[in-house]
Amino acid sequence: MGEPEIITFEYKEIVQALVKHQGIHEGIWGLTIQFGLQVGNIKVGEKDSVPGVIIPLVKMGIQKLDKATPLSVNAAEVNPPSKP
């Protein structure tokens, strides 16, 4: 069996992985995404250019929230602290 060529994740899985990676054990954490905006002439076809907009995903991360949302996880549940 070959290796998968694409591996996808749900938003909550990304938040959970980042909470674990950062060693966070408490609080509600949600996904945050920062977009950019670039405008200019975009080439279409061989000769034509048209005004257009490019919206790049600049950064992804997590942020602490006051209450749960559909895109958040409870760090105490997904990454409980180790018992000594």
FENLINQUI-V456886 format. One line per field, one symbol per residue. ss: DSSP state (@ for helix, = for strand, . for the rest). psi: psi as a letter, one per 30 degrees, with the letter a starting at -180 (. if undefined). Layout:
BEGIN
ss = ???
psi = ???
END
This chain:
BEGIN
ss = ..........@@@@@@@@@@@......========..=======...=======..=========......===@@@@......
psi = klkkfkklkleeeeeeeeeeefhkfllkklkkkkllkklakkkkaefkklklkkjkjelkalkklelklfglljefefiklkk.
END
